[in-house]
Every structure is written in structure tokens, then in C-alpha cells.
Amino acid sequence: MSIHTRIPLVAGVAAVAALAIATSSEAAARAVTVDDFAFSPASLSVRAGTTVTWKFKDSTKHNVTVRRGPARFHSKNIRHGSYSHTLNRRGTYKLVCTIHPDMRQTIRVS
């Protein structure tokens, strides 16, 4: 195989690897909006290792608290900004805003 044949082959392999890395990065991050007294989406499914970021966009303070699930976490009470948590343990997480208990979310981690 000549050097002229190997260069396109190496470039093609690098392009496929870059695409795989970009795809796995996109799959490893999810965004949730906290606004108008609701988590949106109210339910989602992700793979273990996914980082979920809750983006707070309301005039009232809210938080993200695990009510039931394989691991516990809790955000501060905030009105604007974001909170991120990486979900490493498989199972179903039932989340709530402890200030507004009618705000609920379910996340399934596989």
C-alpha cells in the first residue's frame, strides 16, 4: 500500500472516530427546563453516565430533589441558572421540587 493510499484511509478512520465521539457526547447530556412550575420534559429515559442539566427559568425559586431512586441528590433553591448531575446508577428516579410538591419528574436510567 502506497503512502497516497494510506492517507485517505487514515483520514476516513479519523472522521468515523470523531463522529462516534460526538455522538456519544451528545447522548451523554440531556437538558431539562424548570419553568412555569413544571419540569420539561416531565419524563425521560437516559443511559447510565448521562449528565442531566436542569435549567431554571422562572420568577420563583425551585429545586431538584430525588424523592425515590437508586441514588440521592438535591439542588439548591434557585430561580435562574442551572444544576447538573450525572446519573451513574441504573433505575428509576422520582424527582420533585420540595418547595412545590406538585412539580414532579421521572427519569429512567438504563
N, C-alpha and C positions, 0 to 999 in steps of 0.2 A: 504494500500500500504506500503510495507516494505521499509526501507532505501535503500536496494540494488536495488529496482525498481526505486526509485526516482532519484538516482544519474545519471543513463544513460539518463533518461528523461530530467533532468536539463541540462546535457551536450549537449544533442541534441538541446534543445531550444537555448542554448548559441551559438552553432555553426550556427544555422539558423540566429540568430540576427547578429552575426559577418559578415556573408555573405551579409545580407541586408545592413549593414553599409558600407562595402567595395564597394558594387555595387553602392550605392548612391553617395559615394565619387568619384568613377570613372566617374559617369555620370555628376558630378558637376564640372568637369575640362576638358578643351579642349586646345590643343596646335595648334598654327599657326606658320609656318615658314615664315620669311621675308628674302628672298634671291633672288638674280638674278633679281632684280626689279619686284618682284611679292610676293603676299600673297598666301600661300599654306596651306589649300585649299582656293580657291577664293570665295567659298560659303559654308556656313554651317548652320545647324539648331541645336539649343540647347534649353533647358528648362530654364525658369526664375530661377535665382540663380546660374547659371553656371559661373564659373570663366574661362575666356579665357586668355591664356598667349601667347603673340607674342614673338617668339624667333628670334632675329636679328642675321643673319649670313652672312653679306655682307661686301664688301670693301667700300661701300658708305653709308652715313647716310640716314636713313628713319625715318618716324614716323607713328603713327596710329591716325587718326582723324575722328570723326564722321561728315560726311557731311550732313546727314539727318537721323533722328531717334528719338525715344521716349526719349532718354537721350543723353547728350553730354559728350564726354571725349576726351582727347588729350594726347598723349605721348610726351616725349622729342624726339629730333632728336638724334638717336643713331645708331651706326654701329654694335656693339656687345652687348650682354646681353639680357635682356628681360623686358617686360612690361605686367602687368596683370590688368585686370578689371573685376569685377563681374557684369554681366548683369541681373539686377533685374526687369527691366520694359519690358513687352511684346511688340512685334512689330518688324519691320524690320529696321535694322541699315545698312546704306550705308556708308562704310568707304573708306578712301583714304589716301595716303601719300601726304601731301601738297607740298613736295619737288618734287615729281614725280607723277603728277595727273593721269597718265595712270595706276598707281597701285591702283586697286580697290578691294573691298571685300564687300560681302553682308552676314549679319548674321541675321537669323530669330529666334526670341525668342518667345517660346510658353509657 
